[in-house]
Amino acid sequence: MAEAPSSPMNPVAETPESHVNGMTTTLPPGSAIKTKTRPRKAPELQTVERRNWLIHLHYVRKEFDVCKQLIREQLEETRGMCEYANYVQGLILRQEGKIQESFELFQLCNILNPSSVENIKQMARALFLLGKHRLAVEAYLQAEMKLDKPDWELHHNLGVCYMHLKDHEGAREQLLYALEQNKHHQTFASLAKIYLLENDIPSAINTYRAAIEYFPENAELHTTLGLLFMQIGKYQQAFEHLGTTLTFDPTNTRAILAAGSMMQSHQDFDVALTKYRVAAQSIPESPPLWNNIAMCFFGKKKYVAAISCLKRANYLAPFDWKILYNLGLVHLTMQQYTSAFHFLSAAVNLRPTKGHIFMLLAIALTYLDDEENARQAYEQAVSLEARDPSVCLNYAIFLKNHDDKEGALRMINEFEVRMVKFRQSTGADLDAEVIENGAKLAMLLGVDGSAFHKKSSHTRLRADDEANQEPVQPANEPPCNSPPPNEDEEITANDNLPEASTILPLEHSIDPAETENLDNKMKESELLATSHMHLMDEEPVMPSGEFLEEGNKNKLEEDLF
């Protein structure tokens, strides 16, 4: 049979061939090449946590705008059921100041995952920031029940909550327990603040000393400890700790102000001004800084510059009584008695319990020829200021100048008693000019002024320094039961003190010309015993007790320096 001719409609079956490495191999008929097919891709599952890593990455970089956009997309896909997205959004809202909104998000996180302790802790923190301290304590206690092991951060925050509730015993217990778990400088600072609130300065100092043993390079701890030593009159130790602060942080403004204040009290005004120049680069609008600069100029007898700086400080802090007091003092020195009366009256209204303000007010009223009100101001000053001898001396001079010899004798005797008590309590002496004026007035009044000449070789202290200074205990561990000092305790004179009311013999005579000269000097020196200027530094109670989280300006005028 003949083969049918091939045509395009009926092609001839070709023998299959295989080409391998350039060689052609004929395959047997009927065999076919099996082609490999790629497996089909598995469908992507929309997991709830698939963007958590990216949200965390942008959050720790503080790229909050991108982070919020990712959170929005994640919540849209999961219909708000992603716990981590809600958690991070709550953290961002809290940093933006939206505390109530963040609290609601943490509540949602707690509903999504009731077993998470972190959600309850964040809820407690939000309650604390909202001022609901008792609810915050309940939330922290609820979180503590779910913990497998102690959490020092939780106990620290519990202590801070108790402190705001004025439960100092509970706060101290929680903070000490937190220190047993972990030594943290903020826990030490919060514990010291509780001791300061209880007026237990020695225990606060011991706590800071213990903290410095663990954190020797922490500038804030050294600064606060230096301020506490200044408060109890331990100036050498205060200067050492402030110097340590400036070694680690040369621009620490609190330490600069405190160190400058100490130099200023030792009449080293140029060095103090150099320190204040450094601080002014960081805090050019600080009222204490400008107050201290002004009193440096006052000590250098540059009264116009002092008034200029005090006016700037008063503009920045119009209700600070110390600035108003110093303004009154400088105006009195410049014999601008009406202006002095204006500022001293404002200071009295702000702080009516300070005897020194009434004393300066009485001096201003004396020069304004208001004898009755001046006498009342002096009486108020003597009753309020029970330790400073200069108040009695000024009142005695006033009474002598107004022919009240009996009242002057009473005040000069009181001045002598206070001066002896001051020497015994502080181991130091009053200003030489004050003692000299007291001796002259005693001579005029016929009083034995032998006690005025028993000067001490110690460094002079201010009359308003604390009389009782108990030695500080060594700092091994922060004590918790040291008794607070009694600031109102009076110092009684010993029995062997010289009698303050001894009168000179009648045969002792004074030259009338000398008497007139002394009387004129007493009238001119009525202000000499009043230069009790107030220097300002940061308050020692600085630790804010805040919770623990997880996770060049205006230039000074050159002419003033």
C-alpha positions in Angstrom: 0.0 0.0 0.0 1.4 3.3 -1.0 1.9 6.0 1.7 -0.5 8.9 1.6 1.2 12.1 0.6 1.7 14.5 3.3 -0.2 17.8 3.3 -0.4 20.8 5.6 -3.7 19.5 6.9 -2.3 16.0 7.6 1.3 16.4 8.8 3.6 13.4 9.0 4.3 12.4 12.6 7.9 13.3 13.4 10.1 11.1 15.4 10.8 12.9 18.7 14.4 13.9 19.3 16.3 15.0 22.4 19.1 17.5 22.4 21.6 17.1 25.2 25.0 18.7 25.3 24.9 19.4 21.5 24.1 15.8 20.6 20.9 14.8 19.1 19.3 11.6 20.3 16.3 10.0 18.7 13.7 9.0 21.2 11.4 6.1 20.6 8.0 6.9 19.3 5.3 7.5 21.8 7.5 9.0 24.5 6.9 12.5 25.6 8.9 15.0 27.6 7.4 15.7 31.0 7.8 19.4 31.8 8.4 20.6 35.4 5.7 22.9 36.8 6.3 25.4 39.8 4.1 24.8 42.8 1.5 27.4 43.5 2.3 30.1 46.1 0.5 29.6 49.4 -2.0 32.4 50.2 -0.8 35.1 52.6 -2.5 35.1 55.9 -3.3 38.5 57.4 -1.8 38.0 60.8 -2.5 40.6 63.5 1.1 41.1 64.5 2.7 41.3 61.1 3.6 45.0 61.4 4.6 45.0 65.0 8.4 45.0 64.3 8.0 48.0 62.0 5.9 49.9 64.5 8.5 49.2 67.2 11.4 50.3 65.0 9.8 53.7 64.2 8.8 54.2 67.8 12.2 53.7 69.3 13.6 56.1 66.6 10.9 58.6 67.8 9.5 58.8 64.3 6.0 59.2 65.7 4.3 60.4 62.5 5.3 57.3 60.5 4.6 55.2 63.5 1.1 56.6 63.9 0.4 56.0 60.1 1.5 52.3 60.5 -0.7 51.9 63.6 -3.7 53.4 61.7 -3.2 50.9 58.9 -2.7 48.0 61.3 -5.8 48.8 63.3 -7.9 49.2 60.1 -6.8 45.7 58.9 -7.4 44.1 62.3 -10.5 46.1 63.2 -8.8 47.5 66.3 -7.9 44.1 67.7 -4.1 44.5 67.6 -2.8 44.8 71.2 0.7 46.1 70.4 -0.6 48.8 68.0 -3.0 50.1 70.7 -0.2 49.9 73.3 2.3 51.9 71.3 -0.4 54.4 70.4 -1.2 54.9 74.1 2.5 55.6 74.8 2.6 58.2 72.0 -0.5 59.9 73.2 0.9 60.1 76.7 4.0 61.8 75.5 1.8 64.2 73.6 0.0 65.1 76.9 -3.2 63.3 76.1 -3.3 61.3 79.3 -7.0 60.4 79.3 -6.9 59.1 75.7 -3.8 57.0 76.5 -5.5 55.6 79.6 -8.5 54.4 77.5 -6.1 52.7 75.0 -4.4 50.9 77.8 -7.7 49.8 79.2 -8.5 48.3 75.7 -5.1 46.5 75.7 -6.0 45.0 79.1 -9.3 43.8 77.7 -7.5 42.2 74.7 -4.9 40.6 77.0 -6.0 40.4 80.6 -3.0 38.4 81.7 -0.5 41.1 80.7 1.1 42.9 83.7 2.5 45.7 81.6 -0.9 46.8 80.5 -2.0 47.2 84.2 1.2 49.1 85.0 0.7 51.5 82.2 -2.9 52.0 83.4 -1.6 52.8 86.8 0.9 55.3 85.5 -1.8 57.1 83.6 -4.0 57.2 86.7 -1.0 58.7 88.6 -0.5 61.4 85.9 -4.2 62.2 86.2 -3.8 62.8 89.9 -5.8 59.7 91.0 -3.1 58.3 93.3 -5.3 56.0 95.3 -6.6 54.3 92.1 -3.1 54.0 90.9 -2.1 52.3 94.1 -4.9 49.8 93.6 -3.8 49.1 90.0 -0.2 48.5 91.1 -1.3 46.1 93.8 -3.4 44.3 91.2 -0.3 44.0 88.9 1.8 42.8 91.9 -0.6 39.9 92.4 0.1 38.7 88.8 3.9 38.8 89.1 5.9 35.7 89.4 8.9 37.5 91.0 9.4 40.9 92.6 9.5 44.0 90.3 11.6 46.8 91.7 10.1 49.3 89.3 6.6 48.5 90.5 7.6 49.0 94.2 9.3 52.3 93.3 6.2 53.6 91.7 4.1 52.4 94.6 6.3 54.3 97.0 5.9 57.5 94.9 2.1 57.1 95.0 2.1 56.6 98.8 4.3 59.7 99.1 1.7 61.8 97.2 -0.9 60.3 99.5 1.2 61.5 102.5 1.6 58.0 103.7 5.3 58.4 104.4 5.6 55.1 106.3 4.2 53.1 103.4 6.2 55.0 100.9 9.5 54.4 102.8 8.7 50.7 103.1 8.1 50.3 99.4 11.2 52.3 98.4 13.4 50.4 100.7 12.0 47.1 99.3 12.7 48.4 95.8 16.3 49.2 96.8 16.7 45.6 98.0 15.7 44.4 94.6 17.7 46.9 92.5 19.9 50.0 93.4 18.6 52.9 91.3 19.5 56.6 91.8 15.9 57.7 91.4 14.8 55.4 94.2 17.5 56.8 96.5 16.4 60.3 95.6 12.7 59.6 96.3 13.6 58.0 99.6 15.7 61.1 100.6 12.8 63.3 99.6 10.6 61.5 102.1 13.1 62.2 104.9 13.2 65.8 103.9 9.4 66.0 104.0 9.7 64.6 107.5 12.4 67.3 108.3 14.9 64.5 108.9 17.9 66.1 107.2 20.6 63.7 108.7 18.7 60.6 107.3 18.4 62.4 103.9 22.1 63.1 103.8 22.9 59.4 104.7 20.6 58.3 101.9 22.4 60.5 99.4 25.8 59.3 100.7 24.7 55.7 100.2 23.5 56.6 96.7 26.8 58.1 95.8 28.6 54.9 96.8 26.7 53.1 94.0 26.6 56.1 91.5 29.8 58.1 92.2 29.5 60.0 88.9 25.9 61.1 89.2 26.0 64.9 89.2 22.5 65.4 90.5 23.2 63.4 93.6 26.3 65.3 94.4 24.5 68.6 93.8 21.6 67.9 96.1 23.9 66.5 98.8 26.0 69.7 98.5 22.9 71.8 99.0 21.9 69.8 102.0 25.3 70.3 103.6 24.9 74.1 102.9 21.6 74.0 104.7 23.1 72.6 107.9 26.2 74.8 107.7 28.7 72.2 106.6 30.3 74.4 104.0 33.5 72.5 103.4 31.7 69.3 102.6 29.2 71.2 100.5 32.0 72.7 98.5 33.6 69.3 97.9 30.4 67.8 96.5 29.6 70.8 94.4 33.1 70.7 93.0 32.6 67.0 92.1 29.4 68.0 90.3 31.2 70.6 88.3 34.0 68.1 87.5 31.5 65.8 85.8 29.2 68.5 84.5 30.8 71.9 84.2 27.5 73.5 83.0 25.3 72.3 85.9 23.5 75.5 86.7 22.3 74.3 90.2 25.8 73.6 91.3 27.1 76.8 89.8 24.5 78.9 91.6 25.2 77.1 94.9 29.0 77.4 94.6 28.7 81.0 93.6 26.5 81.7 96.6 29.1 80.2 98.9 31.9 82.3 97.3 29.6 85.4 97.6 29.1 84.8 101.3 32.9 84.8 101.7 33.1 88.2 100.0 34.7 86.7 96.9 32.5 88.6 94.5 34.7 88.5 91.3 35.0 84.7 91.4 31.2 84.4 92.0 30.5 86.7 89.1 32.7 84.5 86.9 30.6 81.4 87.9 27.4 83.3 87.3 28.5 84.2 83.8 28.8 80.5 82.9 25.3 79.8 84.3 23.8 82.8 82.5 24.6 81.1 79.1 22.2 78.3 80.0 19.6 80.0 82.2 19.5 83.7 81.2 16.0 84.1 82.6 16.6 82.7 86.1 15.4 85.0 88.9 17.9 83.5 91.5 20.8 84.0 89.1 20.0 87.7 88.6 19.4 88.2 92.3 22.8 86.8 93.2 24.5 88.8 90.5 22.8 91.9 91.9 24.1 91.2 95.4 27.6 90.7 94.1 27.4 94.2 92.7 25.9 95.4 96.0 29.0 93.9 97.8 31.2 95.8 95.4 29.3 99.0 96.1 28.0 99.2 92.5 24.4 100.0 93.6 23.0 101.1 90.3 24.0 97.9 88.6 22.6 96.0 91.6 19.2 97.7 91.3 19.2 97.0 87.6 19.8 93.3 88.1 17.3 93.1 90.9 14.6 94.9 88.8 15.2 92.2 86.1 14.9 89.5 88.7 11.7 91.1 90.0 10.3 91.2 86.5 10.9 87.5 86.1 9.6 86.6 89.6 7.4 89.4 90.9 6.2 87.4 93.9 9.6 86.4 95.3 10.0 88.0 98.7 13.8 87.7 98.8 14.2 89.8 95.6 11.8 92.5 97.1 13.8 92.4 100.4 17.1 92.9 98.6 15.6 95.7 96.5 14.5 97.4 99.8 18.0 96.9 101.2 19.8 98.4 98.2 17.4 101.4 98.1 17.9 102.0 101.9 21.7 102.0 101.3 21.2 104.6 98.5 19.0 106.6 100.9 16.0 106.2 98.7 13.6 105.6 101.6 10.3 105.9 99.8 11.3 103.3 97.2 12.7 101.1 100.0 9.4 101.4 101.8 7.5 100.4 98.6 9.5 97.2 98.1 9.7 96.2 101.8 5.9 96.6 102.1 5.4 94.2 99.2 7.9 91.8 100.8 6.0 91.9 104.2 2.7 91.1 102.4 4.2 88.1 100.8 6.1 86.8 103.9 4.7 88.3 107.1 6.6 85.9 109.3 10.1 87.2 108.6 11.5 89.6 111.3 14.3 91.0 109.1 11.8 92.5 106.7 10.0 94.3 109.5 13.4 95.6 110.7 14.3 97.1 107.4 10.8 98.5 107.1 11.2 100.1 110.5 14.5 101.8 109.4 12.8 103.1 106.3 9.9 104.5 108.4 12.4 106.1 110.7 13.9 108.1 107.9 10.5 108.9 106.7 9.7 110.5 110.2 7.0 108.0 111.0 8.1 107.2 114.6 4.9 105.4 115.7 4.8 102.9 112.8 8.6 102.4 113.0 8.3 101.5 116.7 5.5 99.0 115.9 7.6 97.5 113.1 10.6 97.1 115.5 8.4 95.4 118.1 7.1 93.0 115.4 10.7 92.3 114.2 11.9 91.5 117.8 9.0 89.1 118.4 9.4 87.3 115.1 13.2 87.1 115.0 14.2 85.5 118.3 17.9 84.7 117.4 19.4 87.5 115.4 21.1 90.0 117.7 21.2 92.8 115.1 17.4 93.3 115.4 17.7 94.2 119.1 20.7 96.5 118.3 18.9 98.5 115.7 15.9 98.8 117.9 18.1 100.0 120.8 19.7 102.6 118.5 16.2 103.8 117.5 15.1 104.1 121.1 18.3 105.9 122.1 17.9 108.4 119.3 14.3 109.0 120.4 15.2 109.6 124.1 13.8 106.3 125.4 16.7 105.3 127.6 14.8 102.7 129.5 13.7 100.9 126.3 17.2 101.2 124.9 18.7 99.6 128.0 16.2 96.7 127.7 17.1 96.2 124.1 20.9 96.4 124.6 20.7 93.8 127.3 18.7 91.6 125.0 21.3 92.2 122.3 24.0 91.0 124.7 22.1 87.9 125.7 21.4 87.0 122.1 25.0 87.6 121.1 26.4 85.3 123.8 23.9 82.6 122.8 24.9 83.0 119.1 28.6 82.6 120.0 27.9 79.4 122.1 25.6 77.8 119.5 27.6 78.5 116.3 31.2 78.8 117.7 31.5 81.9 115.5 31.2 85.7 116.0 29.0 88.5 114.6 30.3 91.1 112.2 32.9 93.3 113.8 31.0 96.4 112.8 27.9 95.2 114.6 29.9 94.4 117.8 31.6 97.8 117.7 28.3 99.6 117.4 26.9 97.6 120.3 29.9 98.4 122.5 29.5 102.2 121.7 25.8 102.1 122.5 26.5 100.3 125.7 29.0 102.9 126.7 26.5 105.7 126.0 23.8 103.9 128.1 26.2 103.1 130.9 26.1 99.3 130.4 29.1 97.0 130.9 30.0 95.9 127.4 32.7 93.4 128.3 30.9 90.6 126.6 31.1 92.5 123.3 34.9 92.0 123.2 35.0 88.2 123.6 35.5 87.4 120.0 35.9 84.0 118.5 38.5 83.0 116.0 36.0 81.0 113.9 34.7 82.0 110.6 31.7 84.4 110.9 28.3 82.9 110.1 25.0 84.6 109.4 22.8 85.2 112.3 19.9 83.2 110.8 21.9 80.0 110.4 20.6 77.0 112.2 21.6 76.9 115.9 21.3 73.1 116.4 23.6 71.2 114.0 23.8 67.5 114.9 26.6 65.4 113.5 25.8 63.3 110.5 26.0 59.6 110.9 28.2 57.5 108.6 26.4 56.3 105.5 26.4 52.6 105.4 22.7 52.0 104.6 20.0 54.6 104.4 18.4 54.8 107.9 14.7 54.9 108.2 14.1 55.8 111.9 16.3 58.7 112.7 14.4 61.4 114.7 13.9 64.7 112.9 15.7 67.8 114.4 13.6 70.3 116.3 14.1 73.6 114.6 12.1 75.6 117.1 14.2 74.5 120.1 15.7 77.4 121.9 19.3 77.4 123.1 19.6 78.2 126.8 22.5 80.1 128.2 24.8 78.5 130.7 24.8 79.6 134.4 28.3 80.9 134.2 27.5 83.6 131.6 28.3 87.2 132.5 25.4 89.1 133.8 23.9 91.1 130.9 22.4 93.9 133.0 25.5 94.9 134.9 25.7 98.7 135.2 28.9 100.7 135.1 30.0 102.3 138.4 28.7 105.8 138.9 32.2 107.3 139.2 32.9 106.4 135.6 32.6 109.5 133.5 32.4 110.0 129.8 33.7 113.1 128.0 30.6 115.1 126.8 32.3 115.7 123.5 32.9 112.0 123.1 29.3 111.4 123.9 28.1 113.7 121.2 30.5 112.2 118.7 29.3 108.7 119.6 25.6 109.8 119.3 26.2 111.1 115.8 28.0 107.9 114.8 25.1 105.9 116.1 22.6 107.9 114.0 24.8 107.4 110.9 25.3 103.7 111.5 21.7 102.6 112.0 21.9 100.8 108.7 25.3 99.1 109.5 23.7 96.3 111.4 21.1 95.5 108.7 23.1 94.3 105.7 21.5 90.9 105.9 21.2 90.3 102.2 19.5 87.2 100.9 21.3 85.0 98.5 19.3 82.6 96.5 20.1 79.1 95.3 18.1 76.0 94.3 16.1 74.4 97.0 17.6 71.2 98.3 14.4 69.3 98.0 14.9 68.6 94.3 14.1 65.0 93.6 10.8 65.1 91.9 9.9 61.4 92.7 8.7 60.9 89.1 7.9 57.4 87.8 10.4 55.3 85.9 9.7 54.7 82.3 10.5 51.6 80.4 12.0 52.3 77.7 23.0 79.2 73.3 20.4 81.6 74.4 20.2 85.3 75.1 23.6 86.9 75.9 24.3 88.9 79.0 24.9 92.6 78.8 28.7 93.0 78.9 28.6 96.2 80.9 27.1 94.4 83.9 30.2 92.2 84.1 
